[in-house]
């Protein structure tokens, strides 16, 4: 089990993964098309059998293409018209040049993609854990996901541990993690500390988004995202895998608690915040 200095909750870092966990992590990276493993999966890896059970259940959703289609609808719900890209001279004056902005965009968009599909898949897992497998689980044929050409992206920096951040930067990460919250949680979204490689970006994002947090607009957008996701999970449940590895009652309860917390309080919020932060950067900043 990982120390709390690396993550805010128990988690197995990618660098520490071995054996079956390392194999599952690699499968996650390939299936999601992103170069990292999100916190929820790293946390499930600390629950005996939790990662294998959950990933076996929902992997068909990722391969079907349904999550890609529906996550686009989820993102479209996040309408924050008050946000516009900031001029290049703002970023240049903050010592965030064009190359840095291209890496930041690649990082945010990778998280946005992973959060969009993970949110829907894990809401479906919550439904199965609470209500059981539907009678038609695994019987509905799913159209295979079309091969998607992904443009090459700049190399992303490593995810720093919380204990590696200086106090003032850790305070900024923690404050940003409060934006749009619907309830308390010990988990801190990984995107903020990944962006801590560029403190000036986090400072500008804090300034740009703080009023939307105070007005409740970020929380309202998140509520819409959650309601949409829950409506879709009933349809997606027919595509999950019915032949699952064993999971003890204790592990089942722990997995349900984790997935319920993350889908209610974390991933939907980061869909909103990820889109909000991406909107601060012009589309032509991409390398």
C-alpha positions as CSV (number, residue, x, y, z in Angstrom):
1,X,0.0,0.0,0.0
2,X,1.4,3.4,-1.0
3,X,2.3,6.0,1.6
4,X,0.1,9.1,1.9
5,X,3.1,11.3,0.8
6,X,2.6,10.1,-2.8
7,X,-1.2,10.2,-2.9
8,X,-3.9,11.7,-0.7
9,X,-5.5,8.2,-0.3
10,X,-4.0,4.7,-0.3
11,X,-2.9,3.9,-3.8
12,X,-0.2,1.9,-5.7
13,X,1.9,4.3,-7.8
14,X,2.6,3.2,-11.3
15,X,6.3,3.0,-10.6
16,X,5.7,0.6,-7.7
17,X,3.3,-1.7,-9.5
18,X,4.5,-5.3,-10.2
19,X,3.0,-8.6,-11.2
20,X,-0.7,-8.7,-12.0
21,X,-1.2,-5.1,-11.0
22,X,1.5,-3.9,-13.4
23,X,-0.2,-6.0,-16.2
24,X,-3.6,-4.4,-15.4
25,X,-2.1,-0.9,-15.4
26,X,-0.6,-1.5,-18.8
27,X,-3.9,-2.8,-20.1
28,X,-5.6,0.3,-18.7
29,X,-3.2,2.7,-20.4
30,X,-3.5,0.9,-23.7
31,X,-7.3,0.6,-23.6
32,X,-7.9,4.2,-22.5
33,X,-5.3,5.6,-24.9
34,X,-3.6,7.7,-22.2
35,X,0.0,7.5,-20.8
36,X,-1.0,7.2,-17.1
37,X,-3.3,5.4,-14.7
38,X,-5.9,7.5,-12.9
39,X,-6.1,7.7,-9.1
40,X,-9.3,5.7,-8.9
41,X,-7.6,2.7,-10.5
42,X,-4.5,3.1,-8.4
43,X,-6.7,3.1,-5.3
44,X,-8.7,0.1,-6.4
45,X,-5.3,-1.7,-6.7
46,X,-5.0,-1.5,-2.9
47,X,-8.3,-3.5,-2.4
48,X,-7.7,-7.3,-2.7
49,X,-9.2,-8.3,-6.0
50,X,-10.8,-4.9,-6.5
51,X,-8.9,-3.7,-9.6
52,X,-9.1,-7.0,-11.4
53,X,-12.9,-7.4,-10.7
54,X,-13.7,-3.8,-11.7
55,X,-11.6,-3.7,-14.8
56,X,-12.9,-7.2,-16.0
57,X,-16.5,-5.9,-15.5
58,X,-16.1,-2.7,-17.5
59,X,-13.4,-3.3,-20.0
60,X,-16.0,-4.3,-22.7
61,X,-17.4,-0.8,-22.4
62,X,-14.1,0.8,-23.4
63,X,-13.7,-1.6,-26.3
64,X,-17.2,-1.0,-27.6
65,X,-16.9,2.6,-28.5
66,X,-20.0,3.5,-26.4
67,X,-18.0,5.4,-23.8
68,X,-16.3,7.5,-26.4
69,X,-19.7,8.5,-27.9
70,X,-21.4,9.2,-24.6
71,X,-18.4,11.0,-23.0
72,X,-18.6,13.5,-25.8
73,X,-22.2,14.2,-24.7
74,X,-21.0,14.5,-21.1
75,X,-18.5,17.1,-22.1
76,X,-21.0,19.1,-24.1
77,X,-23.1,19.5,-21.0
78,X,-20.3,21.7,-19.4
79,X,-21.2,25.1,-20.8
80,X,-19.2,27.9,-19.1
81,X,-19.6,30.8,-21.5
82,X,-17.8,33.3,-19.3
83,X,-14.5,31.5,-20.0
84,X,-12.4,32.4,-23.0
85,X,-8.8,31.7,-24.0
86,X,-6.4,34.1,-22.4
87,X,-4.2,36.1,-24.8
88,X,-0.7,34.7,-25.6
89,X,0.9,37.7,-23.9
90,X,-0.6,36.7,-20.6
91,X,1.0,33.3,-20.8
92,X,4.3,34.6,-22.2
93,X,4.4,37.2,-19.4
94,X,4.0,34.3,-16.9
95,X,6.9,32.5,-18.4
96,X,4.6,29.8,-19.9
97,X,5.8,29.8,-23.5
98,X,4.2,28.1,-26.5
99,X,6.0,24.8,-26.0
100,X,5.0,24.7,-22.3
101,X,1.4,25.5,-23.3
102,X,1.4,22.6,-25.8
103,X,2.5,20.2,-23.0
104,X,-0.2,21.6,-20.6
105,X,-2.8,21.1,-23.3
106,X,-1.7,17.5,-24.0
107,X,-1.8,16.8,-20.2
108,X,-5.3,18.3,-19.6
109,X,-6.8,16.7,-22.7
110,X,-5.4,13.3,-21.6
111,X,-7.1,13.7,-18.2
112,X,-10.2,14.9,-19.8
113,X,-10.4,11.9,-22.1
114,X,-9.7,9.4,-19.2
115,X,-12.1,11.1,-16.8
116,X,-14.9,11.2,-19.4
117,X,-14.9,7.4,-20.1
118,X,-14.0,6.4,-16.6
119,X,-16.9,8.3,-15.2
120,X,-19.5,6.5,-17.2
121,X,-17.8,3.1,-16.8
122,X,-17.5,3.4,-13.0
123,X,-21.1,4.7,-12.6
124,X,-22.1,1.5,-14.4
125,X,-20.0,-0.6,-12.0
126,X,-21.7,1.2,-9.1
127,X,-25.1,0.2,-10.6
128,X,-24.0,-3.5,-10.9
129,X,-22.6,-3.6,-7.3
130,X,-25.8,-2.2,-5.9
131,X,-28.4,-3.9,-8.1
132,X,-26.6,-6.9,-9.5
133,X,-25.9,-7.9,-13.1
134,X,-28.8,-7.3,-15.4
135,X,-30.3,-10.4,-17.0
136,X,-28.9,-9.4,-20.4
137,X,-25.4,-8.6,-19.2
138,X,-22.8,-9.7,-21.7
139,X,-25.5,-10.7,-24.3
140,X,-25.9,-7.4,-26.1
141,X,-23.5,-7.2,-29.1
142,X,-21.5,-4.0,-29.1
143,X,-20.0,-2.4,-32.2
144,X,-16.3,-2.5,-32.0
145,X,-14.6,0.8,-31.4
146,X,-13.2,2.2,-34.6
147,X,-9.4,2.7,-34.6
148,X,-8.8,6.2,-33.6
149,X,-5.7,8.0,-34.9
150,X,-4.2,10.0,-32.1
151,X,-1.9,12.8,-33.0
152,X,1.5,12.5,-31.4
153,X,1.7,14.5,-28.2
154,X,4.6,16.0,-26.3
155,X,6.1,13.8,-23.6
156,X,4.3,14.4,-20.3
157,X,6.2,15.0,-17.1
158,X,6.0,12.5,-14.2
159,X,3.2,12.9,-11.6
160,X,4.8,14.5,-8.4
161,X,3.9,13.2,-5.0
162,X,2.1,15.5,-2.6
163,X,5.1,15.4,-0.3
164,X,7.3,16.7,-3.1
165,X,5.4,20.0,-3.4
166,X,6.6,23.1,-1.5
167,X,4.1,24.3,1.1
168,X,2.8,27.3,-1.0
169,X,2.2,25.1,-4.0
170,X,0.6,22.3,-2.0
171,X,-1.8,25.0,-0.6
172,X,-2.7,26.1,-4.1
173,X,-3.3,22.5,-5.2
174,X,-5.5,21.9,-2.2
175,X,-7.5,25.1,-2.8
176,X,-8.1,24.4,-6.4
177,X,-9.3,20.9,-5.4
178,X,-12.1,22.6,-3.5
179,X,-13.5,24.3,-6.6
180,X,-16.9,22.8,-7.4
181,X,-16.9,20.3,-4.6
182,X,-20.3,18.7,-3.7
183,X,-19.0,17.1,-0.5
184,X,-15.9,16.3,1.5
185,X,-13.4,13.7,0.4
186,X,-9.7,12.9,1.4
187,X,-8.9,12.3,-2.3
188,X,-7.1,15.1,-4.2
189,X,-7.4,15.1,-7.9
190,X,-4.2,14.1,-9.7
191,X,-4.5,16.7,-12.4
192,X,-3.8,19.6,-10.1
193,X,-0.5,18.2,-8.9
194,X,0.4,17.1,-12.4
195,X,0.0,20.7,-13.4
196,X,2.1,21.8,-10.5
197,X,5.1,21.5,-12.9
198,X,3.8,25.0,-14.0
199,X,2.8,26.9,-10.8
200,X,2.0,30.0,-12.8
201,X,-0.6,28.1,-14.8
202,X,-2.3,26.9,-11.6
203,X,-2.2,30.5,-10.2
204,X,-3.8,31.9,-13.3
205,X,-6.4,29.1,-13.3
206,X,-7.2,29.8,-9.7
207,X,-7.8,33.5,-10.4
208,X,-9.9,32.8,-13.6
209,X,-12.1,30.2,-12.0
210,X,-12.5,31.3,-8.4
211,X,-15.6,33.5,-9.1
212,X,-17.3,30.5,-10.9
213,X,-16.6,28.4,-7.8
214,X,-18.1,31.1,-5.4
215,X,-21.2,31.6,-7.6
216,X,-21.9,27.8,-7.6
217,X,-21.7,27.6,-11.4
218,X,-19.0,24.8,-11.3
219,X,-21.0,22.8,-8.8
220,X,-24.2,23.2,-10.9
221,X,-22.4,22.0,-14.0
222,X,-21.1,19.0,-12.1
223,X,-24.6,18.1,-11.0
224,X,-25.8,18.1,-14.6
225,X,-22.9,15.8,-15.5
226,X,-23.7,13.3,-12.8
227,X,-27.4,13.2,-13.7
228,X,-26.5,12.5,-17.3
229,X,-24.1,9.8,-16.4
230,X,-26.5,8.0,-14.1
231,X,-29.1,7.9,-16.9
232,X,-26.6,6.3,-19.3
233,X,-25.4,3.7,-16.8
234,X,-28.6,1.6,-17.1
235,X,-28.0,1.3,-20.9
236,X,-24.3,0.5,-20.5
237,X,-24.9,-2.2,-18.0
238,X,-26.0,-4.6,-20.7
239,X,-22.5,-4.4,-22.2
240,X,-20.5,-5.4,-19.1
241,X,-18.8,-8.7,-18.8
242,X,-20.8,-11.2,-16.8
243,X,-18.0,-13.8,-16.1
244,X,-16.1,-12.1,-13.3
245,X,-13.3,-13.0,-10.9
246,X,-14.1,-13.8,-7.3
247,X,-14.5,-10.8,-5.0
248,X,-15.0,-11.2,-1.2
249,X,-17.8,-9.4,0.5
250,X,-15.3,-7.1,2.3
251,X,-13.6,-6.2,-1.0
252,X,-17.0,-5.7,-2.7
253,X,-18.0,-3.2,0.0
254,X,-14.7,-1.4,-0.2
255,X,-14.9,-1.2,-4.0
256,X,-18.5,0.2,-3.9
257,X,-17.5,2.8,-1.3
258,X,-14.6,3.9,-3.5
259,X,-16.5,4.0,-6.7
260,X,-19.5,5.8,-5.1
261,X,-17.2,8.4,-3.7
262,X,-15.2,9.0,-6.8
263,X,-18.3,9.2,-9.1
264,X,-20.2,11.5,-6.8
265,X,-17.4,13.8,-5.6
266,X,-14.4,13.5,-7.8
267,X,-14.6,12.4,-11.5
268,X,-17.6,14.4,-12.5
269,X,-16.0,17.5,-10.8
270,X,-12.8,17.0,-12.8
271,X,-14.8,16.7,-16.1
272,X,-16.0,20.2,-15.3
273,X,-12.7,21.5,-14.1
274,X,-10.7,19.9,-16.9
275,X,-12.9,21.5,-19.5
276,X,-12.7,24.9,-17.7
277,X,-8.9,24.9,-17.5
278,X,-8.6,23.8,-21.1
279,X,-10.8,26.7,-22.2
280,X,-8.2,29.1,-20.8
281,X,-5.7,28.0,-23.5
282,X,-6.2,28.8,-27.2
283,X,-6.6,25.9,-29.6
284,X,-3.6,27.0,-31.6
285,X,-1.4,26.6,-28.6
286,X,-1.1,22.9,-29.5
287,X,2.3,21.9,-30.9
